[in-house]
């Protein structure tokens, strides 16, 4: 992911300036990475090491989303709608 794109995502989803650790920012960054790797895997179907990394990112994002849904359900709903992520 390019630095400019990462900075834009952090600014858009951060709660305050310089916020990189909130669950919203982490989920948004993981979603961007997941989308990039998914595009790569469409071209390179036998790249199993990237597929394994993709699965790890998807699992981490799911855990962060579960945490966010427990802590603040309204933020969870707005984040999943904005990122177009399916909810359970």
C-alpha positions as a Markdown table, in Angstrom:
| # | Residue | x | y | z |
|---|---|---|---|---|
| 1 | Unk | 0.0 | 0.0 | 0.0 |
| 2 | Unk | 1.3 | 3.4 | -0.9 |
| 3 | Unk | 2.1 | 5.9 | 1.9 |
| 4 | Unk | -0.3 | 8.5 | 0.5 |
| 5 | Unk | -3.2 | 6.1 | 0.4 |
| 6 | Unk | -2.5 | 4.9 | 3.9 |
| 7 | Unk | -2.4 | 8.4 | 5.2 |
| 8 | Unk | -5.7 | 9.2 | 3.6 |
| 9 | Unk | -7.3 | 6.1 | 5.2 |
| 10 | Unk | -5.9 | 7.1 | 8.6 |
| 11 | Unk | -7.2 | 10.6 | 8.3 |
| 12 | Unk | -10.7 | 9.4 | 7.2 |
| 13 | Unk | -11.3 | 6.8 | 9.8 |
| 14 | Unk | -9.2 | 8.1 | 12.8 |
| 15 | Unk | -11.0 | 9.6 | 15.7 |
| 16 | Unk | -8.5 | 12.4 | 16.1 |
| 17 | Unk | -5.3 | 13.6 | 14.5 |
| 18 | Unk | -2.6 | 10.9 | 14.5 |
| 19 | Unk | -4.9 | 8.1 | 15.5 |
| 20 | Unk | -3.6 | 4.9 | 14.1 |
| 21 | Unk | -4.5 | 2.4 | 16.7 |
| 22 | Unk | -8.3 | 2.6 | 16.9 |
| 23 | Unk | -10.2 | -0.5 | 15.7 |
| 24 | Unk | -11.8 | 1.6 | 12.9 |
| 25 | Unk | -8.4 | 2.6 | 11.5 |
| 26 | Unk | -7.0 | -0.9 | 11.8 |
| 27 | Unk | -10.0 | -2.5 | 10.0 |
| 28 | Unk | -9.9 | 0.1 | 7.2 |
| 29 | Unk | -6.2 | -0.5 | 6.6 |
| 30 | Unk | -6.7 | -4.2 | 6.6 |
| 31 | Unk | -9.6 | -3.9 | 4.2 |
| 32 | Unk | -7.4 | -1.9 | 1.8 |
| 33 | Unk | -4.6 | -4.5 | 2.0 |
| 34 | Unk | -7.1 | -7.4 | 1.6 |
| 35 | Unk | -8.5 | -5.8 | -1.5 |
| 36 | Unk | -5.0 | -5.3 | -3.0 |
| 37 | Unk | -4.0 | -8.9 | -2.3 |
| 38 | Unk | -7.3 | -10.3 | -3.6 |
| 39 | Unk | -6.5 | -8.5 | -6.9 |
| 40 | Unk | -3.1 | -10.0 | -6.9 |
| 41 | Unk | -4.4 | -13.5 | -6.3 |
| 42 | Unk | -6.8 | -13.2 | -9.2 |
| 43 | Unk | -3.8 | -12.9 | -11.5 |
| 44 | Unk | -1.5 | -15.3 | -9.6 |
| 45 | Unk | -3.7 | -18.2 | -8.6 |
| 46 | Unk | -0.9 | -20.5 | -7.4 |
| 47 | Unk | 0.6 | -17.9 | -5.0 |
| 48 | Unk | -0.1 | -19.9 | -1.8 |
| 49 | Unk | 2.1 | -17.8 | 0.5 |
| 50 | Unk | 0.1 | -14.6 | -0.4 |
| 51 | Unk | -3.1 | -16.6 | 0.1 |
| 52 | Unk | -2.0 | -17.6 | 3.6 |
| 53 | Unk | -1.2 | -14.0 | 4.4 |
| 54 | Unk | -4.6 | -13.0 | 3.1 |
| 55 | Unk | -6.4 | -15.5 | 5.3 |
| 56 | Unk | -4.5 | -14.2 | 8.3 |
| 57 | Unk | -5.5 | -10.6 | 7.5 |
| 58 | Unk | -9.1 | -11.6 | 7.1 |
| 59 | Unk | -9.1 | -13.4 | 10.4 |
| 60 | Unk | -7.5 | -10.4 | 12.2 |
| 61 | Unk | -10.1 | -8.1 | 10.6 |
| 62 | Unk | -12.9 | -10.4 | 11.8 |
| 63 | Unk | -11.5 | -10.4 | 15.4 |
| 64 | Unk | -11.3 | -6.5 | 15.4 |
| 65 | Unk | -14.8 | -6.3 | 14.0 |
| 66 | Unk | -16.1 | -8.6 | 16.7 |
| 67 | Unk | -14.4 | -6.5 | 19.4 |
| 68 | Unk | -15.9 | -3.3 | 17.9 |
| 69 | Unk | -19.4 | -4.8 | 17.8 |
| 70 | Unk | -19.1 | -5.7 | 21.5 |
| 71 | Unk | -17.8 | -2.3 | 22.6 |
| 72 | Unk | -19.8 | 0.1 | 20.4 |
| 73 | Unk | -22.3 | -1.4 | 18.0 |
| 74 | Unk | -23.2 | 1.9 | 16.3 |
| 75 | Unk | -19.6 | 2.5 | 15.3 |
| 76 | Unk | -19.5 | -1.1 | 14.1 |
| 77 | Unk | -22.5 | -0.7 | 11.9 |
| 78 | Unk | -21.3 | 2.6 | 10.4 |
| 79 | Unk | -17.9 | 1.2 | 9.7 |
| 80 | Unk | -19.2 | -1.9 | 8.0 |
| 81 | Unk | -21.6 | 0.1 | 5.8 |
| 82 | Unk | -18.9 | 2.6 | 4.8 |
| 83 | Unk | -16.3 | -0.1 | 3.9 |
| 84 | Unk | -19.0 | -2.3 | 2.4 |
| 85 | Unk | -18.2 | -5.3 | 4.6 |
| 86 | Unk | -20.8 | -7.9 | 5.2 |
| 87 | Unk | -22.0 | -8.3 | 8.7 |
| 88 | Unk | -23.0 | -11.6 | 10.5 |
